Every structure is written in C-alpha cells, then in structure tokens.
C-alpha cells in the first residue's frame, strides 16, 4: 500500500524478520534493502502488512532465527523518520499482550517498550504494530521468540516449525502506559489462497468504514470482488481496484 514516504520504522531488537533480512541472517528479496517500509492499512494481522513484494515475511517456514527471551521483553524500534503516533500494539496470535499510547506525538529516532509475555511459553510469533496518528496506515514487524523464564542469547531456528499455542493472557507492563490484554479472534498471518472457494459472503456495495473478512464479496462500479485480507475501510481511497492486496476481482 502506498504511504507517507517520510514515515518508516521497524523493530530492530530483538531482531524482527525484516531486521534479519537487512542483516543478511536470512536470504530475502527486496525487504533487505528497506526493512522500514512494511506499511499497510491499520487493522491487519500479517507480517507483510499486505504488501505483495514483502510476502516472504509471512512465510513461517523460511528459517527465521528464533530468539530466546524471558517473561518480560524490551522491544526497541528504529525509525528512519518520525511521524505522529496513535499507539504501538503487540500481539501473539489473536491476543493483544501490550499497548503503548503515542498521544499523537512523533517519537524520537528510537523507542523502547517493555512488555510482559508471562501468559505465553515456548515458540511464539509476535506481531508488533506501529499505528500512525494522522494517516490510516500502520507499520508491521514480526518476531520469532522462544519464551522462557530466564531469557538468553539468540539461537538458530528449529528444523520444524510448530504453530503457536495460546495460554491465558497476563497483565501487560511497559515503560509508558499499561493496558490489560484483550483477546481478539485469531486471524491467519499467511496470505489467503486466491483460487479456492471461500465461505458465502454478504452481498452489497463496497462501503467506507465497513469491516470485511476473508472471503467477503462486494460489488464496486459494476464489478464483483472477493476480500483477500481481513480489514476495516478507514480510507475512501482503498477501493477494490486500488488495493489488489486486499481484493481479488471475480
């Protein structure tokens, strides 16, 4: 999705997937040159932010390095330029484990948030989201973690990838504002298939501010489209023809 070229950022410690690409730890495509550019509409739950050329970030089998961490982890963001911030959110599966308010102020060149992951153990994929305050977009970073009680150095990934398991959420702590974790329905973080038949979708015209799930079918200017990424239409410019990452023409 196109965004404000002045505003970019990603999690560089512990090393996010795009940070590992930039450091040459994992063989990647274009993302290794611009790890700060994983930008898409707010409300997504994918590592690539719905950007097709960064789709390899959604590939859980790619060999991402798993990092050993303790129950409490400090996540550090690197910004190549500052932008007014709504908030930062942290998710494991469908559970929001942390949220830090941005108060609609631009951050400095870096920001660190300490988040309690005590409700989870073992191999987990964490999604960190930087929600921009004065646009409808957000920046996305995924991290592969092995959560234990003591932390430790970064280790290579296991030879097999197991799906994350979700335990009851724990109280969230961080350096700024703490909010209790909230649970949302889990959403897949891999690109949905575009050739298989999905569930029947409600009929009707595409609308701004509407919420769409994967498989929903709408009409726009006489053509029918199927939803490829669950999202909420925050911007009237996100029409189906203009957002192929979100809609497939039927």
N, C-alpha and C positions, 0 to 999 in steps of 0.2 A: 504494500500500500504506500502511496506517496505520503510524505510527511514534511515537517519543517526541517530543512537541511541543517539548521543551526543547532538543533537539539538532538543529542545522541548519548547513549550510555549503556553500560552492562556491568554485571557482577564479575570482578576480576579476582576476588579472594573470598572463600575458596574458589578455585578456578571453575568458571561456568563452561558449558560446552563450547561457546564461541571463543572464550578465552583460551581453551586448549587448542582450538584451531589456530588462533593467532600466534600461539607459542610454538606451533609445529609439533605438538604432542600427539595429535590425531590428524590423519590425512583428510583434508576438507577441500571444498571448492572456493567460491567467491568469498564466503564468510570470513576466511582467514585474513583478507585484506581490510575488512570493515566490520569487526565484531560489535561495534557500537550501533549498527544500523538495523537491528532486528525490531522493526516498528510495524505495528498493525493497529486495527481498531481496538478500543477498550473492550473488555469482557471476554476475550479469547482465553483458551487454556492450552495453547500449543507452544512448543519451544520455538517454532519458527515465526510466530506471530502472523501466520497465514501468508507469509512471503514465499512464493514458489521457488525462487532461486536459493533460498536458505532451507529448503525442505529437509536436507540431510540432518538438521538439528533435531528433527522429530524421530530419527532412526535410533531406537533404543539398542540395536544390535551392532552399532558402528564401532564399539571398542572404546567408549569414553572411560577415562580414568576415574575410578571410584575413590573418593577421599574419606578417610577415617575422621570422624568428628565425635565430640561428646554430646551431652544432652543440650548444652547451650552453645550456640554458634554465632559468631560475629561475621556478618556478610558485608563486604566492602564494595561499593560501586565506584566505577571510574566514569567520569563524564568528559566528553570531548568539548562540550559546550553546555551552558546552563539553561534551564527552562523552568518556568513556573510549574510547581508540582502540586498535584492533588493529594497523592499519597503513594506509599510503597506497600505492596502486598506480597505475602509469602504463602504458597500452597503446597501441600503434599496430597496428591490425589485430589479429592473434592473437598478437602478440609483446609480452611484458611488458618494457618498456625501463627500468623503475625501480621500486624498492620501498623505502619508509622505514618502519621499525618505530615503533609507537606505544607499546610497552611497557605497554599497558593503563592509560595515564595520560591525563587530559584535556589538550588543547592550550591554549595561551593564546588570545587573541582573534584571532590570525592565526598562520600557519605558512608557511615558505618552504622549498622543496626544489629543489636544483639537479640536473638530470637531463641526462645525455649522450645526445643523439639522433644521434650520429655515424654510426650504421648506416643512416640514412634521409636522403633528399634530396627536394626538391620539395614539391608539395602533399600534405599528410598530415592525417588526422583523428586527434587524440589523445584518448583517454578517461582521465580522472583519477577515481580511486575512493577514497573515504574509508570504510574498513571500521570499523564501530563495535565496541568491545571487549566490551560487556556486553549487546548485543542481536544478533539475526540479520540486521540491516539494514545498508545502506550508502548513501552519498550519491554521486551521479554528476554529472560535468561533462565536456562535450566541447568541444574547441578545434580550430579550423581553422588550420593552420600552413603556411607556406612555408619549408622548412628549407634554409638555405644555409650558407656558411662564414663569413659576416660579420654576420648579423643586420641589423636595420633597423627603420624605423617601420611601423606598421600600415597596410596597403593594402586597398582595396576588393577584393571577390572577383572572380575571372574570370567571364566571361559563361557559360562552360560548366564543369560540374563533372566532373572526371576521378576515377575510382576510385583509392584509394591503392595505391601499389606498395611491396612489402616487400623490402628488401635484407637481407643477413645482419645480425643484431643486434650491437651493440657493447657494450663493457663499460660498466656504469652507474656514475655518480658522483653524489653528493648531499652535503648538509651533515651528514647523520646517519649512517645505516648503508647500505652499498652491497652489493647482491647482484647476481650475474650475471643477465643477461636470460634468461628462459625462454620457450620457444615453445609456445603452445597452438594447437589447431586454430582457424582463423578462424571467427568467429560473426557472422552478419549483425546490423547495428545498426539496421535498419529493421523496423517492425512486420511480422510474418509475415502472409501472406494467410490469411483465415479461411474462404474459400469454396472454395478449391481442394483437390484431393485430395493428401494428403501420403503419404510412404512408409509401408508397413505398420509398425505399432508392436507391441511386445511386449504380450501380454495379461497381465492380472493386476490385483490390487487396488492402489490408491494407497497408498504407504508413506512414513513419515517417514524421512529420511536417504537416500532414493533419489535418483538422478540421472536427470533426464528431458531428452530432446532434443525439438526442434520436431517435431511430428507424432506423438509417442508417445501411445497411447491406453490409458487406465486405467479401472477401474470404482471407484465410490465410492458406498456406500449404494444399490446397485442401478442407478445411472446411469452412463453412459459419458461420458468427457471426453477431448478431444484437447489436447495441450500446445501453447501458443502462444509461449512464451519458454523457451529452454533454462535450466535452473536445478537446484539441489540443494535438497531439502526440509530446511531447517535447523530449522524451527519446526512443531510439530504443529498449529498454528492455520492453516497455509497449506493448508487443504483446498481441493479444486477449487471447491466452491460459494462459498468465501470469497475466492477470488483470481481474478476474471474476467480480470485482466491476464495471468495465466499459463495459464488453462484455458478451453476452449470446450466447452460441453455439446453432445453429439451427439443 
